[in-house]
Amino acid sequence: MKQVSQTTGTEDQETEAARRLAGALDPSMIDALLADAKITGTPIDGVDGLLNRMTKAVIERALQAEMTHELGYERDDPAGAGTGNSRNGSGRKTVSTANGPVTIDVPRDRNGTFEPKIVPKRRRRLGQIDEMILSLYARGLSTRDIEAHLLEVYGVAASRELISNITDVVVDEIEIWRNRPVDEVYPIVYIDGLRIKVRDKGAVTIKVAHLAVGVDVDGRKHALGLWIAEAEGAKFWHSVLTQLRNRGLRDILILCCDGLSGLPEAVTSAFPDTIVQTCVVHVVRNAMRFVSYQDRKKIATGMRTIYTAPSLEAAEIALKDLDTDWGRQYPGVIDVWRRAWNEFTPFLDYPAELRRVVYTTNAIESINFQLRKVTKTRGHFPSDEAAMKLLYLGLRNISSKRGGESGTGTWGWKMALNTLVVLFPGRLPL
């Protein structure tokens, strides 16, 4: 909750500053400004609007205050005589702000040592422009769309190259995120994939972005990593799990996934005591592909008796009953269950409070759903790096809404945790 507290504190400070500023402005002065704007036909916002002019005045006043602080004396103050430095006119530059482009006069000193803080040298963007570009990019807008949006709404001319350069600032952040330390033990880890199109070696191919989400001992969910691959297999998954081990992970009690090729074998090698649990919702969904609409409710009821069975024996009987009733008409349904059976059956050993937590990868699918929204506008990505950049920004945007670095909670976790202590004695850091 540390990050959340810091954010809340910052927001409180900004609110208090805004309140003090509003109190310092005389309402009659504001009325006079608005009246003058109306008389002269000056709009409130926009490139030539009142807000833009006020922004110019505030920035230039702040720059003069910075120069006074730098020199140690006010303009035309005799105390400045003989100090070795003085004001030397000003230079003009145009900067982009959230209110549109503003042309300002930047004061200069005779020695050329003045380094303004509010408008640093060689900087042409102020306020939240960079953050706005990152936010728009994280929501799936292309560089072309962002360029058009900034020009149309804010009058800011930002080339696609500039936008790409701004979004590239997260590249180092991505590497830090991908290599950050993780907890030693995660009671539950979910892994699921998101299909994307990426240009590779001159051709557009289908790749999968695999997201791993871990539930820590407090029941908080954390995105552990994101990996893009064209083909799955034991070798790929061994590399992923080795990376997690190198980052500090020592044990996983239950790993939930959806029939990812090679993953069970890799888990057995890297974490021999980990139970691989297939996602029951995925099994049901895959089986439903073979069912006609008019029979879906009946088939769903039959499958429910399998995954709500009180024991393995009862589940086997329920599967046989499903086969007897529907196997001839829908052999694909029975085949799906039989192929997933070995990874499904561990689920039957869990009591109800733990089943509710592990029976589905919905916790991760909801994140993937949001990521699909930001990737669907892209026909394809030019490279794996471009895909990773957008997915990371999208994930960061989702995480900030879902609890930030502290993650989001797991419903019914206390009951599940007590069950995990009994089922996996000595493996939880309590």
C-alpha positions, 0 to 999 in steps of 0.5 A: 500500500506504500505506493498508493499512500504516496500517490494520495499524499501528492494528490492532497498537496496538489488539491491544497495548492489549488485551493490556496491559489483559488483563494488568492485570486480576487473574483473581481479580477477574474470577472474583469479578465473575462469581461475584457476577453468577451469584449475583444472576442478572445476565447477562453481556451485554445491557442490564442485563448485567455488561459494560454495568455495567462500561462505565458504570463505565469511562466515568464514571471516564474522565469524572472523569479528564477533569474532573481534567485540565480543572480541574488538581486532584483532587476535594477537593484544597485546591489547587483553592481560589481557582482560579475553577472547581470541580466542580458535581455531575453530569448524567445521560444515556443513551448507546448503545453496542455493549453496549446503552444505558448511563445515565451521570453526566456531571460538570459544572463551575461555569463550564460550560466543561468539554467532555468528549471521551469523551462529547461534549455532545449526543452519544448514541452511543458506540463503533462504533454509527455504524460498525455502522450504516454497515456494515449499510447497506452490506450491503444492510439497509434502515433498517427492518431496521437499526432492528429489528436494533439494538433486538433485539440491542443494545437501542438505539432508533435511528429510521429518520430517525436511521439515514438521517442517519448514512448521509448523512454519506458524501454529502460523502465521495462527492463527494470520491471522485467528483472526486478526481484520477486517474492520467494514464494507465491501460493498461486501463479496464473499464466495465460496468453494473448495472441498478437501479430508481429512482423518478423523477418519480413513476414507478419506472424502470430505470436503469443504474449504470455503474462504471469500473475502471482498471488502473494501470501497476503492475497495480493496479485502482482504481474510477475512478467511478460514474455513474447514467443512465436512457439511454446514448448518445454524449452521456452517455459524452462527459460521463463521459469529460470528467469523467475528463479534468478529473480528470487522465486523459490516455490510455487504451490499451485500453477494455473494455466490453460493447456500451454504446451510444454509448461507442465514438464518445465514446471516439474523440472524447475519446481518439482513440488508445484501442482499444475492445475488446468483452468476449469473455465478454459476446459468448459469453454473449449468443450462448448465449441463442439456443442449446438446452441440448443444443447448448451444448457444441458451440456453445461449442467452435465459438465458442472457435475464433473467439476463440482464433484466431491471426489475424483471417483465421483468426477469420473462417474460424472464424466462417464455419464456425460459420455453416455448421454452426449458422447455419440453426438458430441465426441469432441466434448468428451475428448476435451475433458479426457485430454485435460484430465490429468491437469484437472484432477488436482482440483478435486482434492481441494475444499470449496474455499480453495476451489473458488480461488484456483478454478479459473484464470479469470484473474489474469483473463480480465487483465488480458481483456483490457490488453486486447482492447489496446492492441486491437486497433493495431493491424500488427506490430513492427517488432517484438520490442514495439509490442512489448512497449505497448503491452507494458504501458497498457499493463502499467495503466491497468495496474494503476487502476487496480491497486498500483504496486500493491496489487489487487486482493483475492476474494475469500483469501483468508479461508483459502490461505488456511487451507493452503497451510494444511495442504502444503505444510512448511512451504508458506513463509508465515 
